[in-house]
Amino acid sequence: MQTPLPVQLEHWIKILENKKSPQDLKDHALLHLTNVRDIINKSINGNMGAKNNEGMSTGRHAFRNQK
């Protein structure tokens, strides 16, 4: 069973915040966090190009409520 991603993220952040962590461990944690950030950015930018919902309302339109 794999450790859930939020737990892994928290672990890597704690490693970076700990001043006593060895440099190679910090480098490894930073690499993981950078990769996660890049995947998120790629996913957000990819979805924005394919489907742009900017300016769309999440509520119901007034004319739909009227009969």
The first five atom37 places (N, CA, C, CB, O) and aatype in JSON, in Angstrom:
{
  "aatype": [12, 5, 16, 14, 10, 14, 19, 5, 10, 6, 8, 17, 9, 11, 9, 10, 6, 2, 11, 11, 15, 14, 5, 3, 10, 11, 3, 8, 0, 10, 10, 8, 10, 16, 2, 19, 1, 3, 9, 9, 2, 11, 15, 9, 2, 7, 2, 12, 7, 0, 11, 2, 2, 6, 7, 12, 15, 16, 7, 1, 8, 0, 13, 1, 2, 5, 11],
  "atom_mask": [
    [1, 1, 1, 1, 1],
    [1, 1, 1, 1, 1],
    [1, 1, 1, 1, 1],
    [1, 1, 1, 1, 1],
    [1, 1, 1, 1, 1],
    [1, 1, 1, 1, 1],
    [1, 1, 1, 1, 1],
    [1, 1, 1, 1, 1],
    [1, 1, 1, 1, 1],
    [1, 1, 1, 1, 1],
    [1, 1, 1, 1, 1],
    [1, 1, 1, 1, 1],
    [1, 1, 1, 1, 1],
    [1, 1, 1, 1, 1],
    [1, 1, 1, 1, 1],
    [1, 1, 1, 1, 1],
    [1, 1, 1, 1, 1],
    [1, 1, 1, 1, 1],
    [1, 1, 1, 1, 1],
    [1, 1, 1, 1, 1],
    [1, 1, 1, 1, 1],
    [1, 1, 1, 1, 1],
    [1, 1, 1, 1, 1],
    [1, 1, 1, 1, 1],
    [1, 1, 1, 1, 1],
    [1, 1, 1, 1, 1],
    [1, 1, 1, 1, 1],
    [1, 1, 1, 1, 1],
    [1, 1, 1, 1, 1],
    [1, 1, 1, 1, 1],
    [1, 1, 1, 1, 1],
    [1, 1, 1, 1, 1],
    [1, 1, 1, 1, 1],
    [1, 1, 1, 1, 1],
    [1, 1, 1, 1, 1],
    [1, 1, 1, 1, 1],
    [1, 1, 1, 1, 1],
    [1, 1, 1, 1, 1],
    [1, 1, 1, 1, 1],
    [1, 1, 1, 1, 1],
    [1, 1, 1, 1, 1],
    [1, 1, 1, 1, 1],
    [1, 1, 1, 1, 1],
    [1, 1, 1, 1, 1],
    [1, 1, 1, 1, 1],
    [1, 1, 1, 0, 1],
    [1, 1, 1, 1, 1],
    [1, 1, 1, 1, 1],
    [1, 1, 1, 0, 1],
    [1, 1, 1, 1, 1],
    [1, 1, 1, 1, 1],
    [1, 1, 1, 1, 1],
    [1, 1, 1, 1, 1],
    [1, 1, 1, 1, 1],
    [1, 1, 1, 0, 1],
    [1, 1, 1, 1, 1],
    [1, 1, 1, 1, 1],
    [1, 1, 1, 1, 1],
    [1, 1, 1, 0, 1],
    [1, 1, 1, 1, 1],
    [1, 1, 1, 1, 1],
    [1, 1, 1, 1, 1],
    [1, 1, 1, 1, 1],
    [1, 1, 1, 1, 1],
    [1, 1, 1, 1, 1],
    [1, 1, 1, 1, 1],
    [1, 1, 1, 1, 1]
  ],
  "atom_positions": [
    [[0.84, -1.18, 0.0], [0.0, 0.0, 0.0], [0.88, 1.24, 0.0], [-0.95, 0.0, 1.21], [1.86, 1.32, 0.75]],
    [[0.54, 2.2, -0.83], [1.34, 3.41, -0.97], [0.87, 4.48, 0.01], [1.28, 3.94, -2.41], [-0.32, 4.6, 0.29]],
    [[1.81, 5.25, 0.52], [1.49, 6.35, 1.42], [0.7, 7.41, 0.66], [2.77, 6.95, 2.03], [1.08, 7.77, -0.46]],
    [[-0.39, 7.93, 1.24], [-1.18, 8.96, 0.56], [-0.33, 10.2, 0.26], [-2.4, 9.35, 1.41], [0.55, 10.56, 1.03]],
    [[-0.61, 10.84, -0.86], [0.18, 11.98, -1.31], [0.22, 13.12, -0.28], [-0.38, 12.5, -2.61], [1.3, 13.68, -0.07]],
    [[-0.9, 13.5, 0.36], [-0.79, 14.59, 1.35], [0.2, 14.27, 2.48], [-2.16, 14.88, 1.95], [0.87, 15.17, 2.97]],
    [[0.28, 13.02, 2.88], [1.23, 12.63, 3.93], [2.66, 12.76, 3.41], [0.96, 11.17, 4.41], [3.54, 13.23, 4.12]],
    [[2.89, 12.34, 2.17], [4.21, 12.46, 1.57], [4.61, 13.93, 1.45], [4.25, 11.8, 0.19], [5.75, 14.29, 1.76]],
    [[3.68, 14.77, 1.0], [3.98, 16.2, 0.87], [4.36, 16.81, 2.22], [2.76, 16.95, 0.28], [5.33, 17.56, 2.32]],
    [[3.6, 16.46, 3.25], [3.89, 16.98, 4.58], [5.27, 16.52, 5.05], [2.81, 16.53, 5.58], [6.01, 17.29, 5.65]],
    [[5.62, 15.28, 4.77], [6.92, 14.75, 5.16], [8.06, 15.5, 4.46], [7.01, 13.25, 4.82], [9.04, 15.89, 5.1]],
    [[7.91, 15.71, 3.15], [8.95, 16.42, 2.39], [9.09, 17.87, 2.86], [8.64, 16.39, 0.9], [10.2, 18.39, 2.92]],
    [[7.99, 18.51, 3.18], [8.05, 19.9, 3.67], [8.75, 19.95, 5.02], [6.62, 20.5, 3.78], [9.56, 20.84, 5.25]],
    [[8.45, 19.01, 5.9], [9.11, 18.96, 7.21], [10.62, 18.77, 7.06], [8.51, 17.84, 8.06], [11.4, 19.36, 7.81]],
    [[11.02, 17.94, 6.1], [12.45, 17.73, 5.86], [13.11, 19.06, 5.47], [12.67, 16.67, 4.75], [14.19, 19.38, 5.97]],
    [[12.47, 19.82, 4.58], [13.04, 21.09, 4.15], [13.08, 22.12, 5.27], [12.25, 21.65, 2.97], [14.0, 22.94, 5.34]],
    [[12.09, 22.09, 6.16], [12.03, 23.06, 7.25], [13.01, 22.73, 8.38], [10.63, 23.13, 7.8], [13.4, 23.62, 9.14]],
    [[13.4, 21.46, 8.48], [14.31, 21.04, 9.54], [15.74, 21.42, 9.18], [14.19, 19.53, 9.79], [16.3, 20.91, 8.21]],
    [[16.32, 22.3, 9.97], [17.67, 22.77, 9.69], [18.73, 21.68, 9.9], [18.0, 23.97, 10.56], [19.85, 21.81, 9.4]],
    [[18.39, 20.63, 10.62], [19.34, 19.56, 10.89], [19.27, 18.43, 9.87], [19.1, 19.01, 12.26], [20.04, 17.47, 9.95]],
    [[18.35, 18.52, 8.9], [18.25, 17.47, 7.88], [19.5, 17.48, 7.0], [16.98, 17.67, 7.01], [20.01, 18.55, 6.65]],
    [[19.98, 16.3, 6.64], [21.15, 16.24, 5.75], [20.83, 16.86, 4.38], [21.62, 14.77, 5.57], [19.69, 16.81, 3.92]],
    [[21.83, 17.42, 3.75], [21.63, 18.13, 2.49], [21.1, 17.21, 1.4], [22.94, 18.75, 2.04], [20.25, 17.62, 0.6]],
    [[21.58, 15.96, 1.34], [21.09, 15.06, 0.3], [19.61, 14.73, 0.48], [21.91, 13.77, 0.29], [18.88, 14.57, -0.5]],
    [[19.16, 14.64, 1.73], [17.74, 14.41, 2.01], [16.91, 15.63, 1.61], [17.54, 14.07, 3.5], [15.81, 15.49, 1.08]],
    [[17.44, 16.82, 1.89], [16.76, 18.06, 1.49], [16.65, 18.15, -0.03], [17.5, 19.29, 2.05], [15.61, 18.54, -0.57]],
    [[17.73, 17.8, -0.71], [17.72, 17.83, -2.18], [16.68, 16.87, -2.74], [19.11, 17.48, -2.74], [15.96, 17.19, -3.69]],
    [[16.61, 15.69, -2.15], [15.65, 14.68, -2.58], [14.2, 15.17, -2.37], [15.88, 13.35, -1.82], [13.35, 15.02, -3.25]],
    [[13.94, 15.75, -1.19], [12.6, 16.26, -0.89], [12.24, 17.41, -1.83], [12.52, 16.73, 0.58], [11.11, 17.5, -2.3]],
    [[13.19, 18.28, -2.09], [12.95, 19.41, -2.98], [12.65, 18.93, -4.4], [14.16, 20.35, -2.99], [11.79, 19.5, -5.08]],
    [[13.34, 17.9, -4.84], [13.09, 17.33, -6.16], [11.66, 16.79, -6.25], [14.11, 16.2, -6.45], [10.96, 17.03, -7.24]],
    [[11.22, 16.07, -5.23], [9.86, 15.54, -5.22], [8.82, 16.67, -5.25], [9.64, 14.66, -3.98], [7.87, 16.62, -6.02]],
    [[9.02, 17.68, -4.41], [8.06, 18.79, -4.36], [8.03, 19.57, -5.66], [8.41, 19.73, -3.2], [6.97, 20.02, -6.09]],
    [[9.18, 19.74, -6.29], [9.25, 20.42, -7.57], [8.5, 19.64, -8.64], [10.71, 20.63, -7.99], [7.78, 20.22, -9.45]],
    [[8.66, 18.31, -8.64], [7.95, 17.48, -9.6], [6.44, 17.55, -9.41], [8.42, 16.04, -9.5], [5.69, 17.61, -10.39]],
    [[6.0, 17.53, -8.16], [4.56, 17.63, -7.88], [4.03, 18.98, -8.37], [4.28, 17.45, -6.36], [2.97, 19.05, -8.99]],
    [[4.77, 20.05, -8.09], [4.37, 21.39, -8.54], [4.26, 21.44, -10.06], [5.37, 22.45, -8.04], [3.31, 22.0, -10.6]],
    [[5.24, 20.87, -10.74], [5.24, 20.88, -12.21], [4.05, 20.1, -12.76], [6.54, 20.29, -12.75], [3.43, 20.52, -13.74]],
    [[3.72, 18.96, -12.15], [2.57, 18.18, -12.59], [1.28, 18.97, -12.39], [2.5, 16.85, -11.82], [0.41, 18.96, -13.26]],
    [[1.15, 19.64, -11.26], [-0.05, 20.45, -11.0], [-0.15, 21.6, -11.99], [-0.04, 21.0, -9.55], [-1.22, 21.84, -12.55]],
    [[0.95, 22.3, -12.22], [0.95, 23.41, -13.18], [0.59, 22.93, -14.58], [2.31, 24.1, -13.2], [-0.18, 23.58, -15.29]],
    [[1.16, 21.8, -14.98], [0.87, 21.26, -16.31], [-0.6, 20.88, -16.43], [1.76, 20.04, -16.59], [-1.23, 21.11, -17.46]],
    [[-1.13, 20.3, -15.38], [-2.53, 19.88, -15.38], [-3.45, 21.1, -15.45], [-2.84, 19.05, -14.12], [-4.42, 21.1, -16.2]],
    [[-3.16, 22.13, -14.66], [-3.99, 23.34, -14.66], [-3.91, 24.04, -16.01], [-3.56, 24.3, -13.53], [-4.93, 24.42, -16.57]],
    [[-2.71, 24.2, -16.53], [-2.54, 24.9, -17.81], [-3.13, 24.1, -18.96], [-1.07, 25.17, -18.07], [-3.66, 24.68, -19.9]],
    [[-3.04, 22.79, -18.9], [-3.61, 21.94, -19.94], [-5.12, 22.01, -19.96], [0.0, 0.0, 0.0], [-5.74, 22.04, -21.02]],
    [[-5.72, 22.04, -18.77], [-7.18, 22.12, -18.68], [-7.69, 23.5, -19.05], [-7.63, 21.76, -17.27], [-8.79, 23.63, -19.58]],
    [[-6.92, 24.52, -18.79], [-7.35, 25.87, -19.13], [-7.42, 26.05, -20.65], [-6.4, 26.91, -18.52], [-8.3, 26.74, -21.15]],
    [[-6.5, 25.43, -21.37], [-6.5, 25.55, -22.83], [-7.64, 24.76, -23.45], [0.0, 0.0, 0.0], [-8.22, 25.19, -24.45]],
    [[-7.96, 23.61, -22.89], [-8.99, 22.75, -23.47], [-10.39, 23.25, -23.14], [-8.82, 21.33, -22.96], [-11.29, 23.16, -23.97]],
    [[-10.57, 23.78, -21.95], [-11.91, 24.18, -21.53], [-11.77, 25.4, -20.63], [-12.65, 23.02, -20.8], [-11.25, 25.29, -19.52]],
    [[-12.22, 26.52, -21.09], [-12.11, 27.74, -20.31], [-13.49, 28.14, -19.82], [-11.47, 28.88, -21.15], [-14.34, 28.54, -20.6]],
    [[-13.71, 28.01, -18.51], [-15.0, 28.34, -17.91], [-15.01, 29.72, -17.3], [-15.37, 27.31, -16.85], [-15.87, 30.04, -16.48]],
    [[-14.07, 30.54, -17.66], [-13.95, 31.86, -17.07], [-15.21, 32.67, -17.31], [-12.72, 32.59, -17.63], [-15.71, 32.75, -18.44]],
    [[-15.73, 33.27, -16.26], [-16.9, 34.13, -16.37], [-18.21, 33.37, -16.33], [0.0, 0.0, 0.0], [-19.27, 33.99, -16.45]],
    [[-18.17, 32.06, -16.17], [-19.41, 31.3, -16.11], [-19.91, 31.27, -14.68], [-19.2, 29.87, -16.66], [-19.13, 31.14, -13.73]],
    [[-21.22, 31.39, -14.52], [-21.83, 31.38, -13.21], [-22.11, 29.95, -12.78], [-23.12, 32.2, -13.21], [-22.46, 29.1, -13.6]],
    [[-21.95, 29.68, -11.48], [-22.26, 28.35, -10.97], [-23.72, 28.27, -10.53], [-21.34, 27.99, -9.81], [-24.23, 27.18, -10.28]],
    [[-24.39, 29.43, -10.43], [-25.79, 29.45, -10.02], [-26.72, 29.18, -11.18], [0.0, 0.0, 0.0], [-26.3, 29.09, -12.33]],
    [[-28.0, 29.06, -10.87], [-28.99, 28.83, -11.9], [-29.32, 30.14, -12.59], [-30.27, 28.18, -11.32], [-29.28, 31.2, -11.96]],
    [[-29.65, 30.07, -13.86], [-30.04, 31.26, -14.6], [-31.44, 31.66, -14.21], [-29.94, 31.01, -16.11], [-32.28, 30.8, -13.91]],
    [[-31.71, 32.95, -14.21], [-33.01, 33.47, -13.78], [-34.14, 32.93, -14.66], [-33.0, 35.01, -13.82], [-35.21, 32.61, -14.16]],
    [[-33.91, 32.83, -15.97], [-34.98, 32.39, -16.85], [-35.33, 30.93, -16.66], [-34.59, 32.63, -18.28], [-36.42, 30.51, -17.05]],
    [[-34.47, 30.16, -16.08], [-34.77, 28.74, -15.8], [-35.72, 28.61, -14.62], [-33.48, 27.96, -15.51], [-36.5, 27.66, -14.54]],
    [[-35.67, 29.58, -13.69], [-36.51, 29.53, -12.51], [-37.92, 30.04, -12.8], [-35.88, 30.34, -11.4], [-38.84, 29.76, -12.04]],
    [[-38.09, 30.77, -13.87], [-39.4, 31.34, -14.18], [-40.19, 30.37, -15.03], [-39.25, 32.68, -14.88], [-39.65, 29.71, -15.91]],
    [[-41.51, 30.3, -14.76], [-42.39, 29.45, -15.57], [-43.5, 30.27, -16.14], [-42.96, 28.29, -14.75], [-44.36, 29.74, -16.85]]
  ]
}
